[in-house]
Amino acid sequence: MSDSVTSAQRHANMAAIHSADTKPEIILRHELWRRGFRYRVNDRRLPGSPDVVLPRYRTVVFVNGCFWHGHKGCSKYTVPKSNTEFWTAKVARNQARDQEVWRKLEAHGWAVVIVWECELDKAHLADTIDRVASEIRHNGEFLLESKAARRASRTDYLLSRRSLSIRESGHLAELKDSGSVPK
């Protein structure tokens, strides 16, 4: 089946599509800001330069376009009728790259939240923002709990080392008094 637009028109259409500051990203960021979340945008220091980075909650959010990332079951994801092999391979590469980026972020202790473009339409916006805000808060609570557990573990370790040191110094003094330890 042939394409309804020329190759030059298709090229111009595709070139006009941007990867940052898309309408769905702006909608999500605006709603998160209204709810009191403060974030960074497209932090290039992190793998995949996430769309929204919330350091306080150790959480990143990706807003995925349904077409570009192959949102299964979504009306916005259909494989084009022309050059089908190319588009199928392209979406598969995008999905594989997404998985790799998510693994890297999680290995560095970041929680990853995915929002699909179709979830940010007017019909689903409130529910989606509620879900994302809930996940962010949950990740923040988990982060605080893990910090407290590490702090308690360090304190226990330091106390046990101090106790051992005190016991050892007492034994050493006893040995010196008995003449068993050379001076």
C-alpha positions as CSV (number, residue, x, y, z in Angstrom):
1,M,0.0,0.0,0.0
2,S,1.3,3.5,-0.8
3,D,1.7,6.4,1.5
4,S,-0.7,9.3,1.3
5,V,2.0,11.9,1.4
6,T,5.2,12.3,-0.5
7,S,8.6,11.3,0.9
8,A,9.6,14.9,1.3
9,Q,6.4,15.7,3.2
10,R,6.8,12.6,5.4
11,H,10.4,13.8,6.2
12,A,9.2,17.3,7.1
13,N,6.5,15.8,9.4
14,M,8.9,13.5,11.2
15,A,11.6,16.2,11.5
16,A,9.1,18.5,13.2
17,I,8.6,16.0,16.1
18,H,10.6,16.9,19.1
19,S,11.9,14.7,21.9
20,A,11.8,17.2,24.7
21,D,9.2,19.6,26.1
22,T,6.4,17.8,24.3
23,K,2.8,18.7,25.2
24,P,2.3,15.6,27.3
25,E,5.5,16.3,29.3
26,I,4.5,19.9,29.9
27,I,1.0,18.8,31.1
28,L,2.6,16.3,33.5
29,R,5.2,18.8,34.8
30,H,2.5,21.5,35.3
31,E,0.3,19.1,37.4
32,L,3.2,17.8,39.5
33,W,4.3,21.4,40.2
34,R,0.7,22.3,41.3
35,R,0.9,19.4,43.7
36,G,4.1,20.7,45.3
37,F,6.6,18.5,43.6
38,R,9.9,20.1,42.6
39,Y,12.0,18.5,39.9
40,R,14.7,18.9,37.3
41,V,14.0,18.4,33.6
42,N,16.0,16.1,31.2
43,D,19.0,15.7,33.5
44,R,21.7,14.5,31.1
45,R,23.8,13.2,34.0
46,L,21.4,10.3,34.3
47,P,21.0,7.5,31.8
48,G,18.4,8.3,29.2
49,S,18.0,11.9,30.5
50,P,14.7,11.3,32.1
51,D,11.9,13.8,31.4
52,V,11.3,14.6,35.1
53,V,13.8,14.0,37.9
54,L,12.8,14.2,41.5
55,P,16.0,13.9,43.5
56,R,14.3,14.3,46.9
57,Y,12.3,11.2,46.1
58,R,15.0,9.4,44.1
59,T,12.5,9.0,41.4
60,V,12.5,9.7,37.6
61,V,9.5,9.9,35.3
62,F,9.5,9.1,31.6
63,V,6.6,10.3,29.4
64,N,6.5,7.9,26.5
65,G,4.9,8.6,23.2
66,C,2.5,5.8,22.4
67,F,3.7,5.6,18.8
68,W,7.4,5.9,19.4
69,H,7.6,3.4,22.3
70,G,5.0,0.9,21.0
71,H,2.2,1.2,23.6
72,K,0.5,-2.2,23.1
73,G,-3.3,-2.0,22.9
74,C,-3.3,1.8,22.4
75,S,-5.1,3.4,19.5
76,K,-2.2,5.9,19.1
77,Y,0.1,3.0,18.3
78,T,-0.3,1.6,14.8
79,V,2.5,0.4,12.6
80,P,2.6,2.5,9.4
81,K,1.4,0.7,6.3
82,S,4.5,1.9,4.3
83,N,8.0,0.8,5.3
84,T,6.6,-1.5,7.9
85,E,9.8,-3.4,8.5
86,F,11.7,-0.2,9.3
87,W,9.0,1.0,11.8
88,T,8.7,-2.3,13.5
89,A,12.5,-2.5,14.0
90,K,12.6,1.1,15.1
91,V,10.0,0.7,17.8
92,A,11.7,-2.6,19.0
93,R,15.0,-0.7,19.3
94,N,13.3,2.0,21.3
95,Q,11.7,-0.5,23.6
96,A,15.0,-2.3,24.1
97,R,16.8,1.0,24.8
98,D,14.0,1.9,27.3
99,Q,14.6,-1.4,29.2
100,E,18.3,-0.9,29.3
101,V,18.0,2.7,30.6
102,W,15.5,1.6,33.3
103,R,17.8,-1.2,34.5
104,K,20.7,1.3,34.7
105,L,18.7,3.8,36.7
106,E,17.3,1.1,39.1
107,A,20.9,-0.2,39.6
108,H,21.9,3.3,40.7
109,G,19.0,3.4,43.2
110,W,16.4,5.4,41.2
111,A,12.8,4.4,41.0
112,V,11.4,4.7,37.5
113,V,7.8,5.8,36.7
114,I,6.4,5.4,33.2
115,V,3.6,7.6,31.9
116,W,2.1,7.0,28.5
117,E,1.0,9.9,26.3
118,C,-2.6,8.5,26.1
119,E,-2.8,8.6,29.9
120,L,-2.5,12.4,29.9
121,D,-5.6,13.1,27.8
122,K,-8.4,14.9,29.6
123,A,-10.4,11.7,30.3
124,H,-7.5,10.1,32.2
125,L,-5.4,13.0,33.4
126,A,-6.6,13.2,37.1
127,D,-6.3,9.4,37.6
128,T,-2.8,9.4,36.0
129,I,-1.5,12.3,38.1
130,D,-2.9,10.7,41.2
131,R,-1.1,7.5,40.3
132,V,2.2,9.2,39.6
133,A,2.0,11.4,42.7
134,S,1.3,8.3,44.8
135,E,4.2,6.4,43.3
136,I,6.5,9.4,43.9
137,R,5.5,9.7,47.6
138,H,5.8,5.9,48.1
139,N,9.3,6.0,46.7
140,G,10.1,8.9,49.0
141,E,8.9,7.0,52.0
142,F,10.9,4.0,51.0
143,L,14.0,6.1,50.6
144,L,13.5,7.6,54.1
145,E,13.0,4.1,55.6
146,S,16.1,2.7,53.9
147,K,18.2,5.7,55.1
148,A,16.9,5.2,58.6
149,A,17.8,1.5,58.5
150,R,21.3,2.2,57.2
151,R,21.7,4.9,59.9
152,A,20.6,2.4,62.6
153,S,22.9,-0.3,61.2
154,R,25.9,2.1,61.2
155,T,25.1,3.1,64.8
156,D,24.9,-0.5,65.9
157,Y,28.2,-1.3,64.2
158,L,29.9,1.7,65.9
159,L,28.5,0.8,69.3
160,S,29.7,-2.8,68.9
161,R,33.2,-1.6,67.8
162,R,33.3,0.8,70.8
163,S,32.2,-2.0,73.2
164,L,34.8,-4.4,71.7
165,S,37.5,-1.8,72.0
166,I,36.6,-1.1,75.7
167,R,36.7,-4.9,76.5
168,E,40.0,-5.3,74.6
169,S,41.6,-2.4,76.5
170,G,40.4,-3.9,79.8
171,H,41.9,-7.3,78.9
172,L,45.2,-5.7,77.8
173,A,45.4,-3.9,81.2
174,E,44.9,-7.2,83.0
175,L,47.6,-8.8,80.9
176,K,50.1,-6.0,81.6
177,D,49.4,-6.2,85.3
178,S,50.0,-9.9,85.4
179,G,53.3,-9.5,83.4
180,S,52.2,-11.7,80.5
181,V,52.5,-8.9,78.0
182,P,56.0,-7.6,77.2
183,K,56.4,-3.9,77.9
